[in-house]
């Protein structure tokens, strides 16, 4: 079963472009990262990720996405299958 999640990312002031570029570069090595976009609202960047389980998602976020220069904080929301 594939686990999908949205990673909401708060970045340092003026660093959205650099964070998107950094995660896009990371995407070449980590195929679990499906997409990354700069957005408006309470967060600056949103990444969509998939992994084989919750622990894999956690490792991807804490060891990879959070280490990108300019990332200040992340909130990860797992997708639920309803019905």
N, C-alpha and C positions, 0 to 999 in steps of 0.2 A: 504494500500500500504506500503510495506516495503522499507525503505531507507537504502542503503548500502553505506559505505564510507571506504576509506583508510586513516589511521592515520599514518603520517610519523613522526617519533620521533627522536629527537636529544638528546643524553644522555651525561652525564658527562664522561670525559675521563676514560676509563677502566671499565665502569659500564654497558656495554651492557648485559652481562650475568645476572647481578642482576636485570636489568629492565625487561628482558624477563621473568625471574622467577617471579618477582612481578606481571607482567600483567597476566602470566599464573595462578598464585594463584587467582588473581582477576577474571579471567575467570570462576572459579568454582562458584562464587557468581553472576556474571553478564553474563548471557547467550548471551547477545548482542555481546560479543567479540567472533568472529568466529575463528580467528587465530592470532598468533603473531610470528614473525620471526626476527632474526638478519640478517642484509643485509649489503652489501658493497655500497659505493656511498656517496652522500651528507647527507643521513640520516643513522642512526645506527640500527633502529628497525622499522618495519612496522606492524601495526595491522589492521585487517579487521574487521569491526564492522557493525551491522545491528540494526535498530530500527524502531519503528512505524512512526516516523516523524523526521524532522530536529532538533527540540528542544530536543528530547530524545537523539539524537546523541551528540548534544552540551553538555547536562548535563553529559553524560557518559564520554566524553573527559575531560571537565573542572573539574568535581567533583571526578572522579575516576582515569583515566589514568594519568592526569597531577599531581596527588598527589603521584604517585609511586616514591619512593626514587631513585634519579639518573636522572629522566626525567628533561631535561632543557627547551625544546621547542617542540611544536607540530604544524603540519600543517595537516588540515583535508580536504580531497578532496572527494566530493560526487560523486557517480556513476550516470551517466546520461543514460536514456533509449533513444536510437536513433531509428528513423524510425517509 
